[in-house]
Amino acid sequence: MDESITLHVPIVISKYKHRLWFCCFGEVISLQTMYNKAHIIKLMYKRLLSHLNSVAASNTLIYEEPSCWVCFATEEDDSEAEWVSPCRCKGTSGWVHQTCLQRWIDEKQKGDSSAAVACPQCNTGYIIDFPSYGLIMRTINSVDTLIYRACPFGAGLIFCGTVYWTAFSYGCVVVTQVCGSEEGLNKLQDMDPWVMLVSMPMIPVVLILGRMIRWEDYILRIWRKHSSKIPLINYMFPYGDSGPLRTPADPPSPSDPICATRILCGALAMPTFAVMFGKMMFGTVKSHTQRTVLGGVAYVALKGALKIYFRQQQYIRQSYRIIKNFSEPVVISDDSSDEDDDDDEDEEEEMEIEVDEDDELPELVDVR
């Protein structure tokens, strides 16, 4: 054997009670039983060949060429690609290119690098490792995470603050409308700041709650229940000889979005209408506050009366609603109309001919 060949064989030589032992592939041989160095090298060479043959045989039995389950390429297609086995899948489906898997994970995460991604076959979560951050990057990342979590609460506070100060400003405007510009500003200046901060935003809330009280419905129910006992009401809202045929359905509730917006707009516009009605109907009243209050009462009463009248008329109209029998509509085609025109022309010609036949011919007088 050539001395330049070096065999890397696991060899352990130990000294126990002044004896040397040689270990090669699980077999312990005493050096004292060996005759010379050549015999030891020969034995090592045989053991190494048998071990390599057994390993090669076992590998040929279980070895399968890996195939990427993303691009379906093998080692022969791309020998320089980096392979990775990220899950519990075995066989050819257990291997995938590093670059292909990175692209597939990017598509699944959709821009969120912290989202967990699992194998589509065995549902094993991929172990995604990132390089560690430095001190500056850790600080920036912590601040960014804190801002991300605090932004929803900040947006809610900004919205609540906007609603509060809008209601506060509206309350101040209502005070100046009801009491007048000078008197209203004086009252606002003399008012305690904490009382102002609490009372001014409550003005639109009270208006909206008052607008939600449907007192017209209670009056209508009493009206319909006792209207037969009052002749004047029967004269103004007659039902007819037989009375209502049926009971109509109730009107839409305030939970309807259209009704909710109508309630909101009506409540916020009420102070303006109160000032207008006060100036038109109670112009002789000197106090601006009393004139506005009287105008508001008159506005609410007049609007309620008109609403009651309108609702009652709708109720009566709905009570007498009937559904008629279905009748097939008669369709006249163009062909039939043309035929009728032709028939009319033929009849006219026949009438002319008959008239000509009925005419008497002049008698011939025999001169002879």
Beta strands, then each sheet from edge to edge (+ up, - down):
strand 1: 11-16
strand 2: 19-24
strand 3: 27-30
strand 4: 83-84
strand 5: 96-97
sheet 1: 1+ 2- 3+
sheet 2: 4+ 5-
end
